[in-house]
């Protein structure tokens, strides 16, 4: 798109969308603000109005990812199994966001928007874990939340890194695993 035809209306959203796509394709190291500006048809300085630098870009992308995850988890209520599947579905559908969300070297961990988004997603995950009908989960909800998060996050990472067979449906496979570990 040439500079003369540029008219996104929301450059920040366009840059974040492209950044998520490029991170999914080639990793965070393969993304630059200059390249994103060129692809959006704006001057190389234009993204700096929204993101001071790459760290600012990735912090905003991670915060957006955490908000999207919180929404996905909230829409999956009320059972833990539903939340677990929503988590895996999110990771598979948003690999660019997912990669940045869990690489603290890329983001400013003290950013207020990022912290609020992480807290919202954590609260939604805890809500799902709270539906488990298991005395151990009731006795120690923090450990139960960590166990549940470890399960879905570990599965998602194995899937995204193709460390396991990825020929089957990831959500169906995650459902089988969650049922095995979290139902009686």
VMD Tcl script that draws the C-alpha trace (Angstrom):
set ca {
  {0.00 0.00 0.00}
  {1.51 3.36 -0.95}
  {1.65 6.28 1.42}
  {-0.77 8.13 -0.84}
  {-3.46 5.47 -0.33}
  {-2.92 4.96 3.38}
  {-6.09 5.34 5.40}
  {-6.45 2.78 8.16}
  {-8.10 4.98 10.71}
  {-6.44 2.97 13.48}
  {-2.74 2.54 12.80}
  {-2.13 0.99 16.22}
  {-4.54 -1.89 15.49}
  {-3.09 -2.41 12.03}
  {0.47 -2.56 13.38}
  {-0.53 -4.97 16.17}
  {-2.36 -7.24 13.73}
  {0.62 -7.35 11.38}
  {3.04 -7.87 14.26}
  {1.03 -10.85 15.53}
  {1.01 -12.33 12.04}
  {4.76 -11.86 11.54}
  {5.64 -13.24 14.99}
  {3.56 -16.33 14.18}
  {5.36 -16.75 10.86}
  {8.97 -16.10 11.88}
  {9.24 -15.33 15.58}
  {9.66 -12.07 17.45}
  {13.27 -11.64 16.36}
  {12.06 -11.33 12.78}
  {9.87 -8.27 13.41}
  {10.87 -4.62 13.20}
  {8.88 -1.42 13.56}
  {10.39 -0.17 10.30}
  {9.11 -3.22 8.42}
  {5.67 -2.90 10.00}
  {5.52 0.78 9.02}
  {6.51 -0.04 5.45}
  {3.84 -2.76 5.23}
  {1.22 -0.34 6.59}
  {2.23 2.30 4.06}
  {3.33 4.88 6.61}
  {6.64 6.56 7.40}
  {9.08 4.57 9.49}
  {8.52 7.05 12.35}
  {4.71 6.69 12.41}
  {4.56 3.59 14.68}
  {6.56 5.50 17.32}
  {3.41 7.54 18.01}
  {1.91 4.35 19.47}
  {4.96 2.28 20.42}
  {8.18 3.92 21.55}
  {10.21 0.91 20.50}
  {10.01 -2.85 19.87}
  {9.57 -3.48 23.59}
  {6.58 -1.13 23.59}
  {5.17 -2.90 20.53}
  {5.53 -6.33 22.11}
  {4.14 -5.11 25.45}
  {1.03 -3.82 23.66}
  {0.78 -7.06 21.66}
  {1.07 -9.17 24.83}
  {-1.53 -7.04 26.63}
  {-3.88 -7.45 23.67}
  {-3.27 -11.21 23.76}
  {-4.03 -11.45 27.48}
  {-7.26 -9.49 26.96}
  {-8.25 -11.78 24.09}
  {-7.48 -14.81 26.25}
  {-9.53 -13.43 29.15}
  {-12.47 -12.93 26.79}
  {-12.11 -16.44 25.35}
  {-12.03 -17.94 28.85}
  {-15.04 -15.87 29.98}
  {-17.05 -16.99 26.96}
  {-16.18 -20.63 27.70}
  {-17.81 -20.76 31.11}
  {-18.93 -22.46 33.23}
  {-16.85 -25.66 33.43}
  {-13.09 -26.09 33.74}
  {-13.02 -28.36 30.71}
  {-14.55 -25.59 28.62}
  {-11.94 -23.11 29.85}
  {-9.13 -25.57 29.16}
  {-10.31 -26.04 25.60}
  {-10.72 -22.28 25.12}
  {-7.13 -21.79 26.31}
  {-5.75 -24.31 23.83}
  {-7.94 -22.95 21.04}
  {-6.65 -19.43 21.79}
  {-3.01 -20.57 21.65}
  {-3.53 -22.39 18.34}
  {-5.54 -19.52 16.79}
  {-3.24 -16.71 18.07}
  {0.32 -18.10 17.97}
  {1.90 -14.66 17.47}
  {0.22 -13.22 20.54}
  {0.88 -16.39 22.50}
  {4.62 -16.34 21.81}
  {4.99 -12.75 22.97}
  {2.73 -13.18 26.00}
  {5.11 -15.70 27.54}
  {8.48 -14.17 26.66}
  {9.13 -11.69 29.45}
  {12.36 -10.56 27.77}
  {10.24 -8.91 25.05}
  {7.86 -6.91 27.23}
  {7.82 -4.37 30.02}
  {6.47 -6.52 32.87}
  {5.64 -3.38 34.89}
  {3.29 -1.96 32.26}
  {-0.09 -1.27 33.91}
  {-2.15 -2.38 30.88}
  {-0.20 -5.61 30.64}
  {-0.61 -6.34 34.35}
  {-4.36 -5.66 34.23}
  {-4.78 -7.92 31.19}
  {-2.76 -10.72 32.81}
  {-4.79 -10.41 36.01}
  {-8.06 -10.58 34.05}
  {-6.98 -13.76 32.25}
  {-5.71 -15.27 35.51}
  {-9.03 -14.55 37.21}
  {-10.93 -16.22 34.37}
  {-8.70 -19.30 34.54}
  {-9.19 -19.45 38.31}
  {-12.97 -19.25 37.79}
  {-12.77 -22.29 35.54}
  {-10.63 -24.18 38.05}
  {-13.17 -23.28 40.75}
  {-15.70 -25.51 38.98}
  {-13.62 -28.65 39.55}
  {-15.41 -31.19 41.69}
  {-12.30 -32.35 43.48}
  {-11.59 -32.07 47.22}
  {-7.90 -31.36 46.52}
  {-8.80 -28.43 44.24}
  {-11.14 -27.07 46.91}
  {-8.49 -27.44 49.64}
  {-5.77 -25.72 47.62}
  {-7.24 -23.63 44.81}
  {-3.89 -21.96 44.05}
  {-2.20 -25.31 43.45}
  {-5.20 -26.45 41.41}
  {-4.98 -23.31 39.25}
  {-1.26 -23.85 38.74}
  {-1.81 -27.50 37.83}
  {-4.55 -26.59 35.37}
  {-2.52 -23.79 33.80}
  {0.51 -26.06 33.57}
  {-1.59 -28.63 31.75}
  {-3.09 -26.33 29.15}
  {0.01 -24.18 28.70}
  {2.30 -27.19 28.44}
  {0.02 -28.85 25.94}
  {-0.27 -25.65 23.88}
  {3.52 -25.19 23.82}
  {4.10 -28.80 22.81}
  {1.53 -28.40 20.04}
  {2.82 -25.06 18.75}
  {6.41 -26.29 18.74}
  {5.35 -29.50 16.99}
  {6.95 -31.56 19.75}
  {3.94 -33.89 19.62}
  {1.85 -35.30 16.80}
  {0.00 -32.33 15.30}
  {-2.00 -34.28 12.73}
  {-5.06 -34.50 14.97}
  {-7.35 -31.77 16.25}
  {-5.56 -29.92 19.09}
  {-8.76 -29.08 20.95}
  {-10.04 -32.66 20.83}
  {-6.66 -33.93 22.00}
  {-6.56 -31.39 24.85}
  {-10.07 -32.45 25.81}
  {-8.97 -36.09 26.10}
  {-6.00 -35.10 28.28}
  {-8.02 -32.77 30.52}
  {-10.72 -35.42 30.99}
  {-8.09 -37.94 31.97}
  {-6.59 -35.70 34.63}
  {-9.50 -33.59 35.86}
  {-12.54 -35.81 35.92}
  {-13.39 -38.75 38.12}
}
mol new
graphics top color blue
foreach p $ca { graphics top sphere $p radius 0.5 }
foreach p [lrange $ca 0 end-1] q [lrange $ca 1 end] { graphics top cylinder $p $q radius 0.2 }
display resetview
